[in-house]
């Protein structure tokens, strides 16, 4: 792995550089906050080991800056400040893990390796779009062609499921399980009734229908042909 160590204590930095290199890692070292920021923002690393108290620019300022610029590299914060509030502050600033000095190198190495094994963060999807239909997951709103569509909570859930599976056929059983959390057939037309209301709101008066019935199979929301 390629690591960045931002640590101003000469003895601690020398020890960690040697130990991490012996563990098979490539390492860049910065002794000041500004140098650390330049490397963290400009180079690709698997993990950043970041001291909190640094000259020129402290660790939290570095962390907030790189997170604001879109750097998602896992960061292990090192600090002599072991209070709960200090740890919370570091994690809320964008840190992924926290290690209080003094620490055992074996624990630091284990934490670095654990951070490196994490899957890369995915961008959170806040809106679903199919053709001119948009569903905003945060605002809980639905628009088609720039016009807002008012949906009941269950209709919103139903449309969200269809849009997440756009282009694919979803069965009545899939909808019962995922939207109503029924793991049995209630022997009612609950799906058909809600689907009819949803189609009326989404497709009525539109040039192209988006929600289609697939005879003998289920439903499909797809782009117009």
Buried (B, 14 or more C-beta within 10 A) or exposed (E): BEBBBBBBBEEBBEEBBEBBEEBEBEBBBBBBBBBBBEBBBEEEBBBBBBBBBBEBBBBBBBBEBBBEEEBEBBBBBBBEBEEEEBBEBBBEBBBBBBBBBEEEEEEBBEBBBBBBEEEEEEEEEEEBEBBBBBBEEEEEBBBBEEEEBEBEEBBBBBBBBBBBBBEEBBEBBBBBEBBBEBEEEEEEEBBEEBBEBBBEBBBEEBEEEBBBEEEEEBBBBBEEE
